[in-house]
Amino acid sequence: MRLPAIVNRLVAALLGVAAATFGGSVSAATVDRMYILECGEGRTSDVSIWSPGVDVGVAREFSDNCYLIRHGQDWLLWETGISDAVADKPEGVVVGGGILTLYVRKTLQSQLAHLGVAPTEITHMAFSHFHGDHVGNANLFTNAKVLVQRAEYDAAFGPDAAKYGFNPALYGKLKDNPTVKLEGDHDVFGDGSVIIIATPGHTPGHQSLLVRLPKQGAVILSGDMVHFRENWDAQRVPARNFDREQSLRSMERIASLLVAEGAVLWINHDRTQSSGMPRVPRYAE
């Protein structure tokens, strides 16, 4: 894939931030650590809804992760997963008109408690997008600063939220949170260690997250920009995405950025990849 001009500008901006922060060094700062939390799982009897025309009638299981990032005295929570209330229903909850069944085996609250982190201690919170399996526990974090693309905010809190597959009951309390409405990429801590990357297409204001780990280096958290490795390799766009062309451009942009940054793509719903990640109390570094 060619390197789009917008990616060149982003890379230049990231290096510029690093240079300003470290007196001319082109090495951006890193976070202290990142925990990968189990935030539910999903099962479908027909994965072709996510890969049109491919694997029709084939069943598949999806992982669903949340990511807790430590940066100095701050905690950033990326995604809040499926609602902890689903843990009370071992048979799962059917959503999407019957296309998907959601389960919660470990609650988000219990994993945070195991780490000694209270919901009130989360200083920053962001979601890839506002679908229920990503904002299911959002209402627990009423102190956090919310970082969201303006297009996503307008869709989620507007009169037609259901049109986009959003359920305001899951995140309605965030209306009173301090909120930064973004118009594109955003350097969360101002040092290049965590960068929100605008990747619209799955929803109007979908975003991904670049995180610089001290040992592993840069990783990009996909959200639902892509759902599993096969779709990434074949550049497939789910039939229910908000905008197919935006989706393809976002995938192209991330592909180029992976090369430019030497980063690794962590695909949120790819169960095979997720199964190899460290789990609480261990962390990625």
JONOR-V190176 format. One record per backbone hydrogen bond with DSSP energy under -0.5 kcal/mol. NH is the residue of the N-H (numbers start at 1). CO is the residue of the C=O. E is the energy in kcal/mol with one decimal. If there is no record, write none. Layout:
nh->NH co->CO e->E
nh->NH co->CO e->E
//
This chain:
nh->4 co->2 e->-0.8
nh->7 co->4 e->-0.7
nh->8 co->4 e->-1.9
nh->9 co->5 e->-2.2
nh->10 co->6 e->-1.9
nh->11 co->7 e->-3.0
nh->12 co->8 e->-2.3
nh->13 co->9 e->-2.3
nh->14 co->10 e->-2.7
nh->15 co->11 e->-2.5
nh->16 co->12 e->-2.2
nh->17 co->13 e->-2.4
nh->18 co->14 e->-2.2
nh->19 co->15 e->-2.6
nh->20 co->16 e->-2.3
nh->21 co->17 e->-2.2
nh->22 co->18 e->-2.5
nh->24 co->19 e->-3.0
nh->25 co->22 e->-0.8
nh->28 co->26 e->-0.7
nh->29 co->191 e->-1.7
nh->31 co->212 e->-2.7
nh->32 co->70 e->-2.6
nh->33 co->70 e->-1.1
nh->34 co->284 e->-2.0
nh->35 co->68 e->-3.0
nh->37 co->35 e->-0.6
nh->37 co->66 e->-2.9
nh->39 co->37 e->-0.7
nh->39 co->64 e->-2.6
nh->41 co->103 e->-2.0
nh->42 co->62 e->-2.2
nh->43 co->101 e->-2.0
nh->44 co->60 e->-2.5
nh->47 co->58 e->-2.9
nh->48 co->55 e->-0.6
nh->49 co->46 e->-1.2
nh->50 co->47 e->-2.1
nh->51 co->47 e->-0.9
nh->54 co->51 e->-2.6
nh->58 co->55 e->-2.0
nh->60 co->44 e->-2.2
nh->62 co->42 e->-3.2
nh->63 co->269 e->-1.1
nh->64 co->40 e->-1.0
nh->66 co->37 e->-2.0
nh->67 co->78 e->-2.1
nh->68 co->35 e->-2.3
nh->69 co->67 e->-0.6
nh->69 co->76 e->-3.2
nh->70 co->33 e->-2.3
nh->71 co->69 e->-0.5
nh->71 co->74 e->-2.5
nh->74 co->71 e->-2.5
nh->76 co->69 e->-2.6
nh->77 co->75 e->-0.5
nh->77 co->124 e->-2.4
nh->78 co->67 e->-3.1
nh->78 co->76 e->-0.6
nh->79 co->77 e->-0.7
nh->79 co->126 e->-2.4
nh->80 co->134 e->-3.0
nh->81 co->134 e->-0.7
nh->82 co->39 e->-2.4
nh->86 co->83 e->-1.9
nh->87 co->84 e->-1.8
nh->88 co->85 e->-1.4
nh->89 co->86 e->-2.2
nh->92 co->89 e->-2.8
nh->93 co->102 e->-2.1
nh->95 co->100 e->-3.1
nh->98 co->95 e->-0.9
nh->99 co->95 e->-0.5
nh->99 co->96 e->-0.7
nh->100 co->95 e->-1.6
nh->101 co->43 e->-2.5
nh->102 co->93 e->-3.0
nh->103 co->41 e->-2.7
nh->111 co->107 e->-1.6
nh->112 co->108 e->-2.3
nh->113 co->109 e->-2.4
nh->114 co->110 e->-1.9
nh->115 co->111 e->-1.1
nh->116 co->112 e->-0.5
nh->116 co->113 e->-1.1
nh->117 co->112 e->-2.6
nh->118 co->116 e->-0.6
nh->121 co->118 e->-2.2
nh->122 co->119 e->-1.3
nh->123 co->75 e->-1.1
nh->123 co->121 e->-0.6
nh->124 co->75 e->-2.4
nh->125 co->145 e->-2.8
nh->126 co->77 e->-2.2
nh->127 co->147 e->-0.5
nh->132 co->165 e->-0.5
nh->134 co->131 e->-2.3
nh->135 co->131 e->-1.3
nh->136 co->81 e->-2.4
nh->136 co->132 e->-0.6
nh->138 co->135 e->-1.8
nh->139 co->170 e->-1.0
nh->140 co->137 e->-1.9
nh->141 co->138 e->-2.0
nh->142 co->140 e->-0.7
nh->144 co->141 e->-0.6
nh->145 co->123 e->-2.6
nh->146 co->144 e->-0.5
nh->146 co->178 e->-2.8
nh->147 co->125 e->-2.3
nh->148 co->146 e->-0.6
nh->148 co->180 e->-2.2
nh->150 co->182 e->-3.2
nh->153 co->149 e->-2.6
nh->154 co->150 e->-2.8
nh->155 co->151 e->-1.6
nh->156 co->152 e->-2.9
nh->157 co->153 e->-2.7
nh->158 co->154 e->-0.6
nh->161 co->158 e->-0.9
nh->163 co->160 e->-1.3
nh->164 co->160 e->-0.6
nh->164 co->161 e->-1.4
nh->165 co->162 e->-1.6
nh->166 co->161 e->-2.0
nh->167 co->130 e->-0.5
nh->170 co->167 e->-2.3
nh->171 co->168 e->-0.9
nh->172 co->168 e->-1.9
nh->174 co->171 e->-2.0
nh->175 co->172 e->-1.6
nh->176 co->173 e->-1.5
nh->177 co->174 e->-1.6
nh->180 co->146 e->-3.2
nh->181 co->179 e->-0.6
nh->182 co->148 e->-3.3
nh->182 co->180 e->-0.7
nh->186 co->196 e->-2.1
nh->188 co->186 e->-0.9
nh->188 co->194 e->-2.1
nh->189 co->194 e->-0.5
nh->195 co->210 e->-2.6
nh->196 co->186 e->-3.1
nh->197 co->208 e->-2.7
nh->198 co->196 e->-0.5
nh->199 co->206 e->-2.0
nh->201 co->203 e->-2.4
nh->202 co->199 e->-0.5
nh->206 co->203 e->-1.2
nh->207 co->128 e->-2.0
nh->208 co->197 e->-2.9
nh->209 co->221 e->-1.7
nh->210 co->195 e->-3.0
nh->211 co->209 e->-0.5
nh->211 co->219 e->-3.0
nh->212 co->193 e->-2.5
nh->213 co->211 e->-0.7
nh->213 co->217 e->-2.6
nh->215 co->285 e->-5.0
nh->217 co->213 e->-1.0
nh->219 co->211 e->-2.6
nh->220 co->264 e->-2.7
nh->221 co->209 e->-3.2
nh->222 co->220 e->-0.5
nh->222 co->266 e->-2.4
nh->225 co->222 e->-2.2
nh->231 co->228 e->-0.6
nh->232 co->228 e->-1.7
nh->233 co->229 e->-2.9
nh->234 co->230 e->-1.9
nh->235 co->231 e->-0.8
nh->235 co->232 e->-0.7
nh->236 co->231 e->-2.1
nh->239 co->49 e->-1.3
nh->240 co->49 e->-0.5
nh->241 co->238 e->-1.6
nh->242 co->201 e->-0.7
nh->242 co->202 e->-1.3
nh->243 co->201 e->-2.5
nh->247 co->243 e->-2.1
nh->248 co->244 e->-2.3
nh->249 co->245 e->-2.2
nh->250 co->246 e->-2.5
nh->251 co->247 e->-2.1
nh->252 co->248 e->-2.3
nh->253 co->249 e->-2.3
nh->254 co->250 e->-2.3
nh->255 co->251 e->-2.4
nh->256 co->252 e->-2.1
nh->257 co->253 e->-2.3
nh->258 co->254 e->-2.5
nh->259 co->255 e->-1.3
nh->260 co->256 e->-2.6
nh->261 co->257 e->-2.6
nh->262 co->258 e->-1.1
nh->263 co->258 e->-1.6
nh->264 co->218 e->-1.5
nh->266 co->220 e->-2.9
nh->266 co->264 e->-0.6
nh->267 co->265 e->-0.7
nh->268 co->266 e->-0.7
nh->270 co->267 e->-1.5
nh->271 co->61 e->-0.5
nh->271 co->269 e->-1.1
nh->274 co->270 e->-2.6
nh->275 co->271 e->-2.1
nh->276 co->273 e->-1.3
nh->277 co->274 e->-1.9
nh->280 co->36 e->-0.7
nh->282 co->279 e->-2.4
nh->284 co->34 e->-3.2
//
